[in-house]
């Protein structure tokens, strides 16, 4: 019944170590089936080299296990909240990748310094502030989803356009129309995070990318007259 999203979730999770985005079991990908109101996610604490599609756990949008004998990822409730309220998301990736997590730990957005960044979004990669003590002591993973959404609302960001965020003192989350796109966005975030760090080391006064270049590079990939790639 859920074989398709289990296969997709397995494939996407296996991309994380290949792309250097995870160490040990520090990450997870989920893939949603909107028609059935469930998503498939990596089981908690299982090494990637031991995973199979059958290990993927099926969970509903309240975080309840629907199918599977293993405990789902400890971040499952964060995924569930985002799927429940952001209806255009098809997949979510969470990692503790080195450079993205370093920016999250610094509690800083990743500045838009160059065209690689602008190829994917027109803003800094946002960084939500660390959660309040009340949220931390409550239903922590559930509240993390709201911490992400609240920051998007506060900053007037559209999750359909900005498909990534840092959670302060925690780590990156990325999403997309599919599980594969969420993994792609996670890899982009990590690469841009590394480039931004190196940029500031080389020139601590490096200027933000010009608005004209931001507009040009984003629209040539995403605008109504985009011409990057093949039709």
Secondary structure, 3 states (H helix, E strand, C coil): CCHHHHHHHHHHHHHHHHCCCCCCCCEEEEEEECCCCEEEECECCCCHHHCCHHHCEEEECCCCEEECCCCECCCHHHHHHHHHHCCCCCEEEEECCHHHHHHHHHCCCECCCCHHHHCCCCCCECEECCCCHHHHHCCHHHHHHHHHHHHHHHCCCCCCCCCEEEECCCCEEEEECCHHHHHHHHHHHHHHHHHHHHHHHHCCCCCCCCHHHHHHHHHHHHCCCCCCCCC
